[in-house]
């Protein structure tokens, strides 16, 4: 199995990576205005729309939407800043030196690395791709891909703020996410095939001719604008869900332990809320059980529509669909088990 893992880590990636860095066009000169607009404009629009809605339902929608955005925005800013700093200043080779040589042991170590090395979902895919290209076992890289956006300090702190007085929710999220990441790494060791991976040009690390501060600025700007848009969409969807969903339909799902878990897991995949903000969306879904909301927070950072697209573009569709489907099942099962014990 170790020989298979070695072939998976080296097949098709023998080409030397040249000109690493975050791909894309140069930043426009007015990028600070874009950042300011991304941070301020949604709130202004919501206030203006809210004023035109005098009905109680409209006021409730505005309150929920603004509350989610205002609470989550500081954590989103901090998380994207730290992610950009890691991408610009921490060489990917550091991970290879720190991980055990045996893939079976490297998987849990890589999963635990997500606790101390924050990163958003969008950044975790190219980082994992780069790790594989530099000789890290794919199983370990995938464990890090799943754990980094799910259990880093920013996400856990945001969860504690979103669920005040409920430290068991923070512990449950940490445990369920870590177990899911490790289980998926070991599952890849057992069933993964190298032909499912499509080698791609790696674009993580320092790019020749660019200062690290320029790379940090580009990474922060890219991640914040990208994740901020999903935050606003997620907040609006959560508010609409809370206000517009008929009580009879809500009772159908929330009244059933299994249906509520499956429903919020599917909702997490569709909404694609950034992991730094999804705890606030989950907290707003007060009609559902704690275990169902835990499933929302465990599944979301690991499987959503944007991540499936990123994985398909990086590793290939054969990998993305298999890996995403398996991760969803494992994450739901782990959430139910951990939620049943801790919540």
TAGISUL-V808316 format. One record per helix or strand. SS is the DSSP state (h for helix, s for strand). FROM is the first residue (numbers start at 0). LEN is the number of residues. If there is no record, write none. Layout:
SS;FROM;LEN / SS;FROM;LEN
This chain:
h;1;9 / h;30;22 / h;55;34 / h;92;6 / h;102;14 / h;120;13 / h;137;14 / h;152;10 / h;166;25 / h;193;3 / h;211;33 / h;246;8 / h;256;15 / h;277;7 / h;289;11 / h;304;11 / h;316;26
